[in-house]
Amino acid sequence: MNCENTGAGDTGADARLRRLELARQAFKDFHAQCFWSYREDAEITEEKIPFIIRKLREHGGMAGYRVAWELCR
């Protein structure tokens, strides 16, 4: 399932920044569970958000799926 971030209610820049910060925090919080094969200090950019969402859905359990849902809002 793909998602499009519409950023409803936020300005475009605010929504992108919020989403990027959430993706960075998710990478840290779920590193051992979802991203163990990647360096812990990897740079998370907007281009990597679809990867973060996919791995959260695949390996993050219910908590990861909820964060992935937030990233898709």
N, C-alpha and C positions, 0 to 999 in steps of 0.2 A: 504494500500500500504506500503510495507516494503521498507527499503532502506539499501544499503550497502555503507559504507564510504570507498571510494577507496583512498582518499588522494592524488589524482593525482596532481603532481607538488610540493608537500610537502614531506619532509621526514616523515616517519611513526610517529616519536615522535612529530614533529612539528604539524602534522595534528591532532593527538590525543589531544594535548594540546590546539590547536585552537578550536577544537570542544567542549572540556570540558569547556573552558572559555565562549564560546557562549551559551552553555546549562545553565551554572550558571547565566549568564546575563539574559537569557530568563526567567529563573525561577523567578528572581527578578522583571523584567519588566512586566511579565504577571501574577504575583502572585494573584492579586485580581480577575482576569478574569478566569484563568485556574487552579490555584493551591491553591485556597482559603482554602481548607480543610487540607492543610499541613502546618507545622510550617514554618514560614518565614526564620528561620535559619537552615533549613534542609540541610544536607550535600549532595551535588550533585556530584556523582561519575560517571565514565564511564558506570557502570552497569545500571544507572538510565536514561541514555540518550534516550533509546527507549520509556520510560514512558513520558519524557519531549516532545518528538516528537509527540506522540499520543495525549496528552492533548492539545498541541498547535494546532494540526489539528482539534480537536473536538471543542475547545472553544475559540481559539485565533483569529478568524476572518481572514481576508486577511493578516494582519500584522503577525499574529501567523503562518499562513501557509507559509509565506515567510521565517520566521526564521526556521521553520521545514525543509523547502527545503534546506536552508543553512547547517543545521545540517546533512543532508543526502548527501551532496556533498563530 
